[in-house]
């Protein structure tokens, strides 16, 4: 059985309030014996729409062996709950850039003569996640000449930036220069924006703490393979575990079948380029 992201409920912390349930239109959570329970791996997509609604912090995301999420079985459960729940689920998928699941859900609805699209569900607030909504910031207005002399303009060109949240087919990857950065680098190297980030699309992850190396390898491979990538730059700390970012990206490049020169920068704990 493959490993994947899925929610975990701490029964000791859970008080059975049920606030998580309306934010899980998939129906993966129920209150049983005064505790929230994950009733089926099949119904949990692991995207965590329920996380921020738990007042006790009893819900988290873990990576473990779990039955593969089944969008069609989820839709069979959802259509029984009415139009508002259907709308919440579609918006949830769209908000997390889950294009394949969204396409599968819409096709399922069409098969049953139900016409609904995520852009027609603005009235529903359940399941949306503004923090992962895709945004291309390359056309942002420049503030040069309008700001105080000590103001440093952000060079961030897109959102989101965390690898787990990125859509490999996002439009900003087309004809782009990629910058892979270990999480600690922007905090350690003071001139990160001007030296490394300017003009590039940023991808951050931690090769030590993120338990997603196989998922990350697959996603990076898709990003490189599906887009015309002009250059790849790596930035990581000098500590040994941080060099994992190099091996993951190099392996992804190899599996993509493309030949792109990688520029690799190591940052010292003192914030200098080694």
Secondary structure, DSSP 4 states (H G I P E B T S, - for coil): --EEEEEEE-TTT-----TTGGG-TT--EEEETTEEEE--GGG--S--TTGGG-TT--EEEEEEE-PPP-HHHHHHHHGGG-HHHHHHHHHHHHHTT-HHHHHHHHHHHHHTT----GGG-TT--TT--GGG--EE-TTPPP-TTTS-TT-------EE--BGGG--TT-GGGTTEEEEEEETTHHHH-TTHIIIIITTSEEEEE-TTT-S-HHHHHHHHHHHHHHS-EEEEEEEEESSGGGGHHHHHHHHHHHHHT---PEEEEEE-TTS-B-
